[in-house]
Amino acid sequence: MNVLVVDIGGTNVKLWKTEAQEKTKFPSGKDLTPKLLVEGMQEAAGDWNYDRVSIGFPGEILHNAPKSEPFNLGPGWVGFDFGMAFGKPVRVANDACMQALGSYEGGKMLYIGLGTGMGTAFIHDRAIIPLALGHIKFHRGETFNHYLCRKGLELHGEKRWRRAVFDAAAVWREAFMADYVVLGGGNAKRLTELPEGCRLGSNFNAYIGGVRMWDDAQVHTPAAPPENPELSVFPAEELPRAVEA
């Protein structure tokens, strides 16, 4: 099974394929429509051979498709037929859920994605539960997302941003009785130290999650990147199952 894994971020679209050593990426942003996504993917993937596609989408998913238009991208996502566009089987998941699935190492895990926006997901008893914790009010009437997203980082500075990350991780770990918290997303690398009970994720975990979305087949993985050389992959029969909200 050759899987093309696509992680749609607010800044870049990242692509991996089975047995590839590195990701490929191209810019996203507020003008990115699904048609432009497909065109950009076809150009970036070139002559890659793949027979299935996994897509991590920055928004709510219902019945394997976007339920609403994303905040950080262009319009046209609701009702778009990815299967017809690619001519191959396609599975779509919330991007935080795909990252969480690739980060999971058993038990009860809370995932916090720190990128252009903030994404959250929880895995318990091999079930993935999408969350929207960023909408919760945090400080002075502002939400967690306001402080933890990229704009919040730029507005308040790294010191205050790191303190907000520590506060969020501590509060939510206790609230969900999580065994551990994974901090992922592009800005997680800015953390010079980690809150108690937390682990640092990797963008590479999106690839692992994308492959695990096809958990009825043999799992393949390329060599782990230098920042996570001991990354392990679960046998297919032990993979978590995705649950729609």
N, C-alpha and C positions, 0 to 999 in steps of 0.2 A: 504494500500500500504506500503510495507516494502522496503525501499531504502538503498542500500549500496553505500555510498559516498566515493570516493577515491580522495585524493589530492596528486598529484605526485610532490614532491619538489626535489630540487637538493641534499638535505641531507637526508631527510626521506620521506617515503610514509605514509600518515596518512589516517586512515579509521574510519568511523562512520557508525552506522546503526540506523534505526528508533528506538526511545525510549531507545537507549543506553545512559548511563550517562557519559561515558568517551570515548575518541578516543583510537584506537590501532595504533601502528606504527611499521615500520621496516625500515632499512637503504636502501637508494637508491644509488645515485652516478653514476659515469661514466661507470660502468659495468652493469647497470640495463637495460635489454632488456625487451620488452613486455612479452615474455615468462616467464622470471624471475619475472616480476611484477605479473602475474596471479598466479604463484606458490606461491609467497610470500603472496598474498592476500588470497588465499585459506587456507594457513597455519595459517595466522593471524586471519582470520575470523572464523576458526574452524567450529562449528555447527550453526553459525548464519543463521537465516532464512530470506531470502530476495528474492524479485521477480523482482527487477529492479536495474540497476547500473548506477551511475553518476560518470564520471571521469573528473577531472581537470588536463589538460595536459600542461606542460610548453613549449608551442610553438603554431604555427599557426594551426588553424583548418579549414577544408573545407569539407562540406558535412558530418559532424559528424565523421570526422577522421583526424588524423594528416596529414598536408600538407607537412611537411618537418621534417627531423631528428632533435631532440633537441640537444642543445649545451652541456648541463650538464648531459646527460644520454648516455646509450649505443645505438647501432644501431638496426634497424629492425622495427621501429614504423610505417613508411609509408606502407600502404597496409595491416597492421595487422587487422584481423577480431576479434574485441573484443566480438561481439555478439556470434560468434561461440565458442570462448574460454570459455565464461561464460554460454552459453546456455540460456541466458536471454536477454531481451531488454536492450540496453546500449545507453546512450547519453554521448557524449564527448564534452567538452568545453575548451577553453583556461583557465588555472588556475586562471589568474587575473580576467577574466570575471566571473568565478564561485564565487570567493571571492567578487567581486563587487556586483553580484546579491544578495548574502547573506548579504551584508552591506547596501543595498539601503533602504533609508527611504523617498523617494519621491524627486521631483524636479530634478535639474541637479547636478549629483554627479560625481566627478573624483576620481578614486581609484588608489593609488600608493602602490604596493607591494614591501616591502623591505626584501628580503630573499637572497638565494644563488645568484640569479640574481635579476633583477628588472622588475616587470610587471606593466602595466598600462591599464586601461579601463575607459570608460565614459558611463554614462547612462543619456539619455535625452528622455523625452516623452515615457518612458517605453521601450526604445530600447537600447540594450547593444552594444556598439561600441568598438571592440578591438583596442588597440593602441600599438605603439612601440616607445614611447617617449624617451626611454633609448638610442636610436641611435643618438639623437640630440647632436651636439657638445656643450660642456658646458664651459670648462676652459682649456687653454693651449693645444688646439687641442684634448683633451680627451672628451669622451661622458659623459652624465649623468650616464649611467650604470657603467662606470669605477669608478665613485666616490660613487655611491649609493649601488652597490652590495656588497656582503660579502667580496670579495677580496679588494675592495676599502676601506671598513671599516678597514680591517686589515692593509692595506698599509699606509693609511693616518691618522688613529687614530679616536677616537670617536668625538673629538671636531670638526675636519674638516668635518667629515661625517655628523654630526648634522647640521652644517652650510650649507652643500650642500642640505640636506633634506629641510631646511627652504627656501633656494633659489628656489629649484625646485617647492615646493608647492606653493609659492607665484607667481612665473612666470606662472605656468600652470593653477592655479586657475583663474587668470586674463585672460589668453588667451582663456580659455574655458568658461569664464563667469559662472563658477560653483558656485552653492549655497553653497557647502561644499566639502571638500576633506577628504577622508578616508585613513589613513595611516595604512596599514596592513603588513602581513608577519612576519616572525620570529624575525627580527631585530627591528621592530617598538617598541618593549618593551624597547629598549635602549634609547628612547627619554624621557628625564626627564621633558620636557615641550613641548607643541605643538605649531606649527605655527598658526597664526590667521586663523580662518575659517576651522580648521582641527579637525577631530575626530580620536580617536584611534580605529583601527579594532581589530579583534580577529581571530585566526585560526578556532575557532568554526563557524565563519561565512561561511567557506567553506562548512560545513554541511548544513547550511540553504540554501546556493546557490544551492547545489546539489539536495536538495529536490525541490526547486523552479524550477529547470530545467524540472520537470514533472508538469508544472503548470495547467494541465488539470485534476488534481486529488486533493483530500483533502491534505492540508499541515499538516505534523506532525513534532513535534520538541521535543527533550529531554530537560531536565532541563538545563538552561543556566549555564555555568561555573561561578565560583566566580568572575572572573574579569569583567564579563558583565551580572550581574544578572537581568537587566531590559530589556534584548533583546526581541524585539517583532517580530512577524511574520505576514506578510500580508495575507489576505484572497486570495485564489487562483485566483479569478477574478481580483485582483488588481496587480498581479505580472507583472514585466517587461517581455518583450519577447526578446529572443536572436536573434541577427542579424549577419549573417556571413559577413566577410569582402569580 
